[in-house]
Amino acid sequence: EWPDTSKTKAELIAEIEAAVKRVPGNNYEFTQPIQMRFNELIAGVRSDIAVKVYGEDFDALLESANAVASVLRIVEGASDVKVEQVAGLPYLDIRLRKREIARRGLSVTQVQDVISTAVGGNEVGVLFEGDKRFDIVVRLSDIARSDLEVLRNLPVPISGNGRPMTIPLRQLADIEISEGPNQISRENGKRRVVVQANVRGRDIGSVVQEAQAGIASRVTLPPGYWLDWGGQYENLLAARDRLVIVVPLCFAALFFLLFMALGSVRDSLIVYSGIPFALCGGILALAFRGMPISVSAIVGFIALS
């Protein structure tokens, strides 16, 4: 159904990537719906490879994660490399000047209550409509809360000469918009930042091995920080460990079935000699298609056998 049926998947992805990269401020990765959902369900990430950086200090974590990402970007076959977006969320930062607050006979709690009511809202009553009840909340409007000048001029009540008086908040606090954490993820009792990458044109195992060698030689983690590899590579290791046991058992079972059917070790070995030729044919077929050996290919080899 594509406009150009002769176009390969890699060419299509390259054209889409060139088109979307013209839009600034976004990160993209290319996957398929079922593949993405299975990656997310099994490994907790949506990409083929996940490098999890563990530690405590957020700045050190981001620095280490960006260093890992820079190594992954120069590894052939690693694509869509990105660091988990954990910073860049705008925060309303209000820093109280405690000396000024005390000089005017106020407490920090009094000033915080005024700010809390103006920004977050404060419940002042209850409205009843039949069996329904609604809290009455007082706070500034959305437009006023987004205006720093309105917040700086917020009146804070003080006592003076026996009559009510107010003072603008700007004289008691510094108010500005700053950037802070977008999210804080934790795993194994530590903060965690994930570097994700997809694999195109190579097998996952060789890409990870080359990336591990590059990270070991170029990235120095602070004391108490460590890396963990996840994603499909984690599943590959688990499957490899299982297949080391399953494949010999399958071949032994095949030989046993042949012996039960033929009743002769010699005849069983003659028939059994076809298995290496079947495996060679499977490897040649993979090489002809330019496909790496994977878990699904190994299962296919068992079926060939």
C-alpha positions as CSV (number, residue, x, y, z in Angstrom):
1,E,0.0,0.0,0.0
2,W,3.0,2.3,0.1
3,P,3.3,4.9,-2.7
4,D,6.5,3.2,-3.8
5,T,6.3,-0.5,-3.4
6,S,10.0,-1.0,-4.2
7,K,11.1,1.1,-1.2
8,T,12.6,-0.8,1.7
9,K,11.6,-0.3,5.3
10,A,15.0,1.2,6.1
11,E,14.6,3.8,3.3
12,L,11.1,4.6,4.5
13,I,12.3,5.2,8.0
14,A,15.1,7.4,6.8
15,E,12.7,9.6,4.8
16,I,10.3,9.9,7.8
17,E,13.2,10.7,10.1
18,A,14.5,13.4,7.7
19,A,11.0,14.9,7.7
20,V,10.3,14.9,11.4
21,K,13.7,16.2,12.4
22,R,12.8,19.5,10.9
23,V,10.5,20.0,13.9
24,P,12.6,21.3,16.8
25,G,12.2,20.4,20.4
26,N,11.1,16.8,19.9
27,N,12.7,13.4,20.2
28,Y,11.6,10.5,17.9
29,E,12.1,6.8,17.8
30,F,10.8,4.3,15.2
31,T,9.2,1.1,16.1
32,Q,6.0,-1.0,15.5
33,P,2.9,-1.2,17.7
34,I,3.2,-4.8,18.8
35,Q,7.0,-4.7,19.2
36,M,6.8,-1.5,21.3
37,R,4.1,-2.9,23.6
38,F,5.9,-6.1,24.2
39,N,9.2,-4.3,24.9
40,E,7.3,-2.1,27.4
41,L,5.5,-5.0,29.0
42,I,8.5,-7.3,29.3
43,A,11.4,-4.9,29.9
44,G,9.7,-1.7,31.1
45,V,11.0,0.4,28.2
46,R,9.8,0.8,24.6
47,S,13.2,0.5,22.9
48,D,15.3,-2.6,22.0
49,I,18.2,-1.5,24.3
50,A,18.0,0.2,27.7
51,V,21.0,1.3,29.7
52,K,19.9,2.1,33.2
53,V,22.1,4.4,35.2
54,Y,21.7,4.2,38.9
55,G,22.8,6.7,41.6
56,E,21.7,9.5,43.9
57,D,22.7,12.9,42.6
58,F,20.5,14.0,39.8
59,D,23.1,16.1,38.0
60,A,25.6,13.3,38.2
61,L,23.1,10.9,36.8
62,L,22.3,13.1,33.8
63,E,25.9,13.7,33.1
64,S,26.7,10.0,33.2
65,A,23.6,9.2,31.1
66,N,24.6,11.7,28.4
67,A,28.1,10.3,28.3
68,V,26.6,6.8,27.7
69,A,24.3,8.2,25.0
70,S,27.3,9.8,23.2
71,V,29.0,6.4,23.1
72,L,25.9,4.7,21.8
73,R,25.5,7.3,19.0
74,I,28.8,6.3,17.4
75,V,28.1,2.5,17.5
76,E,27.0,1.2,14.2
77,G,23.5,-0.2,14.2
78,A,22.3,1.8,17.3
79,S,19.6,4.3,16.3
80,D,17.0,6.6,17.9
81,V,19.4,7.1,20.9
82,K,17.8,9.3,23.6
83,V,18.2,10.0,27.3
84,E,15.1,9.8,29.4
85,Q,13.6,13.3,29.7
86,V,13.9,14.0,33.5
87,A,14.6,17.7,33.6
88,G,13.2,20.9,32.0
89,L,9.9,21.3,33.8
90,P,9.1,24.9,34.7
91,Y,8.7,25.6,38.4
92,L,7.4,28.6,40.3
93,D,10.3,29.2,42.7
94,I,9.4,31.3,45.7
95,R,12.4,31.9,48.1
96,L,11.4,33.6,51.3
97,R,13.7,36.2,52.9
98,K,13.4,35.2,56.5
99,R,15.3,38.2,57.9
100,E,12.8,40.6,56.2
101,I,9.9,38.5,57.4
102,A,11.1,38.6,61.0
103,R,11.8,42.4,60.8
104,R,8.2,43.1,60.1
105,G,6.9,40.9,62.9
106,L,5.7,38.1,60.7
107,S,6.3,34.3,60.8
108,V,7.2,32.1,57.8
109,T,4.0,30.2,58.3
110,Q,1.9,33.4,57.9
111,V,3.6,34.2,54.6
112,Q,3.4,30.6,53.4
113,D,-0.4,30.6,54.1
114,V,-0.9,33.7,52.0
115,I,1.1,32.1,49.1
116,S,-0.7,28.8,49.5
117,T,-4.1,30.4,49.4
118,A,-3.3,32.5,46.3
119,V,-1.6,29.8,44.3
120,G,-3.0,26.5,45.5
121,G,-6.3,27.6,47.0
122,N,-7.8,27.4,50.4
123,E,-11.2,26.0,51.5
124,V,-13.4,28.6,53.2
125,G,-16.8,27.0,53.3
126,V,-19.2,24.5,51.9
127,L,-22.1,25.0,49.4
128,F,-25.1,22.7,49.7
129,E,-27.5,22.0,46.8
130,G,-30.0,19.5,47.9
131,D,-28.0,16.3,48.8
132,K,-24.9,17.6,47.0
133,R,-22.2,19.5,48.7
134,F,-19.3,21.5,47.1
135,D,-16.3,23.0,48.7
136,I,-15.9,26.7,48.3
137,V,-12.2,27.4,47.5
138,V,-10.6,30.9,47.3
139,R,-7.6,31.4,45.0
140,L,-6.3,33.6,42.3
141,S,-7.5,33.1,38.7
142,D,-5.4,31.1,36.3
143,I,-4.3,34.3,34.5
144,A,-3.3,36.0,37.7
145,R,-1.4,32.9,38.9
146,S,0.6,32.8,35.7
147,D,1.6,36.5,36.0
148,L,4.8,37.0,38.1
149,E,4.0,40.7,38.7
150,V,0.6,39.9,40.2
151,L,2.3,37.4,42.6
152,R,5.1,39.8,43.5
153,N,2.4,42.4,44.4
154,L,0.4,39.9,46.4
155,P,-0.6,41.7,49.6
156,V,0.6,40.1,52.8
157,P,-1.3,41.4,56.0
158,I,0.8,42.8,58.8
159,S,-0.2,44.6,62.0
160,G,0.6,48.2,62.6
161,N,-0.7,51.1,64.6
162,G,-3.8,49.1,65.6
163,R,-5.2,49.0,62.0
164,P,-4.8,46.4,59.3
165,M,-2.0,47.0,56.8
166,T,-0.5,45.0,54.0
167,I,2.9,44.7,52.3
168,P,3.6,43.4,48.9
169,L,5.1,39.9,48.7
170,R,8.1,41.2,46.7
171,Q,9.5,42.7,49.9
172,L,9.4,39.3,51.6
173,A,10.4,36.8,48.9
174,D,12.1,36.4,45.6
175,I,9.8,35.0,42.9
176,E,10.9,33.6,39.6
177,I,10.3,30.8,37.1
178,S,13.1,28.1,37.1
179,E,13.6,24.7,35.6
180,G,13.5,21.6,37.8
181,P,13.0,17.8,37.5
182,N,10.4,16.6,35.1
183,Q,10.2,13.2,36.8
184,I,12.1,11.1,39.3
185,S,12.3,7.4,38.7
186,R,13.5,4.9,41.3
187,E,14.5,1.3,41.0
188,N,16.4,-1.0,43.3
189,G,16.3,1.6,46.0
190,K,18.2,4.2,43.8
191,R,17.4,7.0,41.4
192,R,17.5,5.9,37.8
193,V,17.9,7.5,34.4
194,V,17.4,5.3,31.3
195,V,19.3,5.7,28.0
196,Q,17.3,4.0,25.2
197,A,18.2,2.9,21.7
198,N,16.8,0.8,18.9
199,V,18.9,-1.5,16.7
200,R,18.7,-1.4,12.9
201,G,20.9,-3.3,10.5
202,R,22.8,-5.4,13.1
203,D,22.0,-7.9,15.8
204,I,21.4,-6.7,19.3
205,G,24.2,-8.8,20.8
206,S,27.1,-7.4,18.8
207,V,25.8,-3.8,19.2
208,V,25.7,-4.2,23.0
209,Q,29.1,-5.8,23.1
210,E,30.6,-2.9,21.1
211,A,28.7,-0.3,23.2
212,Q,29.9,-2.0,26.5
213,A,33.5,-1.9,25.3
214,G,33.2,1.8,24.4
215,I,31.5,2.7,27.7
216,A,34.1,0.9,29.7
217,S,36.9,2.8,28.0
218,R,35.3,6.3,27.8
219,V,32.8,6.7,30.6
220,T,33.8,7.0,34.2
221,L,31.0,6.7,36.7
222,P,31.1,8.4,40.1
223,P,31.6,6.1,43.2
224,G,28.4,4.3,44.1
225,Y,26.9,4.6,40.6
226,W,26.4,1.7,38.2
227,L,24.9,0.6,34.9
228,D,22.4,-2.2,34.1
229,W,21.5,-3.4,30.6
230,G,17.8,-4.1,29.9
231,G,15.3,-4.1,27.1
232,Q,15.4,-6.9,24.5
233,Y,19.1,-7.5,25.3
234,E,18.0,-8.6,28.8
235,N,15.6,-11.0,27.2
236,L,18.3,-12.2,24.8
237,L,20.5,-13.2,27.6
238,A,17.7,-15.0,29.4
239,A,16.7,-16.9,26.3
240,R,20.3,-17.8,25.5
241,D,20.7,-19.3,29.0
242,R,17.5,-21.4,28.5
243,L,18.5,-22.5,24.9
244,V,21.9,-23.7,26.2
245,I,19.8,-26.4,28.0
246,V,16.9,-26.8,25.7
247,V,18.7,-27.2,22.4
248,P,20.9,-30.2,23.5
249,L,17.8,-31.8,25.1
250,C,16.0,-31.4,21.8
251,F,18.8,-33.0,19.8
252,A,19.0,-35.9,22.4
253,A,15.2,-36.4,22.1
254,L,15.5,-36.5,18.3
255,F,18.2,-39.1,18.4
256,F,16.1,-41.1,21.0
257,L,13.0,-41.0,18.7
258,L,15.1,-42.1,15.7
259,F,16.5,-45.0,17.7
260,M,13.1,-46.0,18.9
261,A,11.8,-45.9,15.3
262,L,14.7,-47.6,13.5
263,G,16.1,-49.9,16.3
264,S,19.6,-49.3,15.1
265,V,22.3,-46.9,16.3
266,R,24.0,-47.0,12.9
267,D,20.8,-46.2,11.0
268,S,19.8,-43.5,13.6
269,L,23.2,-41.8,13.1
270,I,22.9,-41.9,9.3
271,V,19.5,-40.1,9.5
272,Y,20.7,-37.9,12.3
273,S,23.6,-36.7,10.0
274,G,21.0,-34.6,8.1
275,I,20.7,-32.2,11.0
276,P,24.0,-30.4,10.4
277,F,23.0,-29.9,6.7
278,A,19.7,-28.5,7.8
279,L,21.4,-26.1,10.1
280,C,23.9,-25.0,7.4
281,G,20.9,-24.4,5.1
282,G,19.2,-22.2,7.7
283,I,22.4,-20.2,8.3
284,L,22.9,-19.7,4.5
285,A,19.2,-18.6,4.2
286,L,19.8,-16.0,6.9
287,A,23.0,-14.8,5.3
288,F,21.2,-14.6,1.9
289,R,18.5,-12.4,3.5
290,G,21.0,-10.4,5.5
291,M,19.3,-11.3,8.8
292,P,21.2,-11.9,12.1
293,I,20.9,-15.0,14.2
294,S,18.1,-14.4,16.8
295,V,16.0,-16.3,19.2
296,S,13.3,-16.8,16.6
297,A,15.9,-18.1,14.1
298,I,17.2,-20.6,16.7
299,V,13.6,-21.8,17.2
300,G,13.4,-22.2,13.4
301,F,16.6,-24.3,13.4
302,I,15.0,-26.6,15.9
303,A,12.0,-27.0,13.6
304,L,14.4,-27.6,10.6
305,S,16.1,-30.3,12.7
